[in-house]
């Protein structure tokens, strides 16, 4: 295996790993941090629902779906950058 090919693989993995870590951190915020503060958020309301409830039921679900599409879009761009797309 040539050095440039090895460097490309290393840079590709570095970008992929950074993207994965960023997605997991955002996921953890929506999965663990917001529900932990639901009691405080319930003091406010949104569309007649307590804000903590709304974030946990609707907001987190929407955020997870957006994260899936964002991660897929960015990973495709990373793969294209390194010539690994099909």
N, C-alpha and C positions, 0 to 999 in steps of 0.2 A: 504494500500500500504506500502511495507516495505521501510526502510531507504535506503538500497542499490539500490532498484529499482528507488527510487526518485533521488538518487545521479546520477545514470546512465542516467536518463532522463535529469537532469540538465547539465551534462557534454556533452551529445549528443546535446542538444539545444545550449550550449555555442559554440561548434565546428561548428555547422550549421550556427549560427548567425555570427561567425567570417568569415566563408567562404563567406556568402552572402554579408557582408560588403566589403570584399576584392574585390569580383566580381563587386559590384556596383561602387566602387571607380575607378577601371580600366575602366569600362564601361563609367563612367562620363568623364574620361580623353579623351577617344576616341570620345565621343559624343559632348563634350563641349569645352575642352581645345584645342585640335588640330585644330578644325575649327576656334577658336578664333585667332589662330596664322597663319591662312592660307595665309594671305597677306605676312607675313615675309617668310613663307616657299616657296612661289611662286618664290622667287628670285633664288631658286635652282630647278633643274629639275631631273626627273627620267624617263628613257625610252622615253625622248622627251616631257613628260608632266610636267607641273609645279608641284612641290612637294606637295604643299598645296592641289591642286586639286586631285592628286593621293592619298594622305592620306585620304581625305574626301570621295572619291568615292570608291576606292579599299581597302585601308588599314583598314579603320574603319569596313567595311563589313566583311573582313577576320577576324579581331580581334573579332568581335561579335560572329561569328561562332565558333572560337577557344574557346572563353569564355564559350559558351554553352556546348561544349564537355568537357572542363576542369571542369566546375562546376558539371556536371553530374558524371564524373569519381570520383572526390573528394567526392561528397555526397554519392556515392555508397560505397566508402571506409569507410567513417564515419559510415554509416548504418551497414556495415559488422562488424566494430569494436565493436559496441554496440549490435550486434545480432538482428538488425531490418530489415535485408534484407529478401527478399522472397525466 
